[in-house]
């Protein structure tokens, strides 16, 4: 089916982008190690962001979360840093 892993990965990324677009949903990934957020293209469009990769700034990012989720996210982030997981 696929000639190599890179081709398979590229196809999966294309499928995910299509699904995000159809659902009007996006995804993001936060690296504790690098303190960087990566956003999907759909997420960039939803929030009118200029870049797919930004340095994590708590006030900026937390502003995108529902108020009820902010404390839970921040506590999870701090616990992950504390436990190095």
N, C-alpha and C positions, 0 to 999 in steps of 0.2 A: 504494500500500500504506500508507505513512505520510504524514501531512499535513505534517509538518515534522521537522527533525532532533531536536528535543527529544522528540517522541513516539517516534521510532526508538530514541533513546538510552534512554529510560525502559523500553521493551520489552526491549532487550538487557540492561539492569541487572536486570530482573525474571527473565529467563531465567538469567542468571549466578547469581543468588541461589537459584533453584530447583535448579540444578545443584550448587551448593555444599552445599545442604541434603541432597540425595539422596546425594551422595558422602561426606558428613560431612568435607568439606574446606573450607578457607577461603582467602582471599587477603589480602595486605597490600601497602601501598605506602609507601615511605619517601622523603621529600623531603629531599635534602641542603640545599637552599636554606633551608627553614623549620625543619628538624630535627624534623619531625612524622611520626608513623606513622599511617596510616589502615588500619583493619581492616574486612573484610566482616562482615556480621551473623553469619554462620556462625562466623567466627573468634572473634568476641566470645563466642558461646555455647560453643565448644570450650574456650576458656581462661578463661571466666567473667569477662570484662572488663566494666566499667561503661560504657565509652564507645567510640565508633568512631574517635575521634581523640585521640591522646595525644602529649605532648612526648616525644621520644626520650630514654630513659634507658638507657644501655648495659647495666647490670647487670640491669635489669628485662627488657628485650627478649631479651638473650642467654640468659637463663634458660629461655626457651621453645624454644630451638634444641637440637637434638641436639648433644651434646658434640663430636662429630667435625666438626660444621658451624660451630661458633662461631668458631674461628680463621679459617676460610676467609671467612666473612661479614665479620668485622671487618677482615681484610686488604683485601677488596674495597671496603668502605666507605672505608677510609683512602686507598686508591689512587684512588678516585673523587674524594674531596675534594682530594687532591694534584693530580690532573690536571684538576680542575674539569669532570668529565664527568658 
